[in-house]
């Protein structure tokens, strides 16, 4: 059995470059007006509070989202007015502007999966109407729009580190308006959760790159560790959970994560993600695999390869059987979003899956992934939906 290819990047010694100076770090790690949290949703909660948003305040918000973004705002009592997202992840600026009324306090934008939204135009729109712009960069760390990093456009911006670099968790709030006061420093954290998840990244690396010896070593380390955890009854607060837990709002980014984020080679990470994405697209050319976006726009640092399939969760099970941790992207129809109002969003929820392209995948890994995709596309019951190719775009 070939090594398991996990959904997220792994942590090996080569992942650690050297301690970088503060000025050499990318945005927002080099920014002065930031707060670090255990989770990105914590950052969003405190960012919205810093803007003075709360009970009854209206926010124009994308209908396509995971739920971790809307939950803190709904918890605060904000009213979300939704705008559509097309099957190619593009948005209609005219539709968004038509939703803004005198009651609107903020506009929320998500850079989907590493692809920059038209943030310069959205910034102008927010300024034109005198409302706040909240920029969600949780899925697009290291991306750029023009000559500016994503996250530098919003009045407040939020980031989620563990999706792009091998950390246990880590959320960052950047407050880009000098007239907005920084929230108080968070003071709590869970060292055990952080340690547990960091060790898992390292064990994933052993299996992914170590062959049979790496897998054997992983099992040798994992077995006694699991026994200790069972006896101690320790629980891990995992960032992958989509639940919003108010008890975690004030949790800080842990010391291991703070140590790690000073040592990654971010330039190489961005380059490798782009190269791996383009390598997979080339391998899938002239096949029946429906890649949602085949071209990478300038400044995009992709989170994964988005692929459309007919039967989302059975397809994911087949990938898991092949040793590849594909993920169903945001496969939830939110109860607060009326069915039928946003058909393109429902299409994405039902058919979009996430294929890994992260920075420590090698050419043999990419070849395995491409072969699994091509094989899957040949099975009649897993054929891509007929409309899939219409969703493919070149940006």
Secondary structure, 3 states (H helix, E strand, C coil): CCCCECCCCCCCHHHECCCCCHHHCCCCCCCCCEEEECCHHHHHHHHHHHCCCCCCCEEEEECCCCCHHHHHHHHCCCEEEEECCCCCCCCCHHHHHHHCCCCEEEEEEECHHHCCCCHHHHHHHHHHHCCEEEEECCCCCCCEECCEECCCCCCEEEEEHHHCCCCCCCEEEEECCCCCCCCCCCCECCHHHHHHHHHHHHHHHHHHHHHHHHHHHHHHHHHHHHHHHHHHCCCCCCCCCCCCCHHHCCECCCHHHHHHCCCECHHHHHHHHHHHHHHHHHHCCCCCCEECECCCCCCCCCCCEEEECCCHHHHHHHHHHCCECCEECCCCCCCCCCCCCCHHHHHHHHHEEEECCCCCCCHHHHHHHHHHHHHHHCCHHHCCCCCHHHHCECC
